Amino acid sequence: MEVSNKLLTAIEQFNNADFFSAHSSFETIWSKCRTGEKEFLHGLVQLSVGMFHLISGNFKGAVSQLRKSVEKLEKFAHEFCEIDVFYVVSKSKNLIFEREDFQKSDDTKSLQKLITHFIFPIKYQKENRYGDKDN
């Protein structure tokens, strides 16, 4: 799958913590996809929804969507569509673990830490104008 401008826009929205817009953008790409990457894109849709639920305080929904996302994304190579899938999956699993740990403490400071510390970017490679790769 070639990294399109639409995909880069969705990644940038996600990385700017605009998870609702990222979800919509990933979903638009996913709904039109007719290739083997459809499941990968669906994983990114679920990742965005999970993060949106997280910042909205719907922690049960966040964990549910993050688990579904991890299940799909783990099937792909460590780097797919120039996205560091291993990083995204690792960070998602860590967030799920921390969320479950938070449920045990129910501490407001832990909640703020969860939201601010565990939000992560989607790392991807893109070619610059010299043909080199940038992160």
Buried (B, 14 or more C-beta within 10 A) or exposed (E): BEBEEEBBBBBBBBBEBBBBBBBBBBBBBBEEBEEEBBBBBBBBBBBBBBBBBBBEEBBEBBBBBBBBBBEBBBEBEEBBBBBBBBBBBEBBBEBBEBBEEBEEEEEEEBBEEBBEEBBBBBBBBEEEEEEEEEE
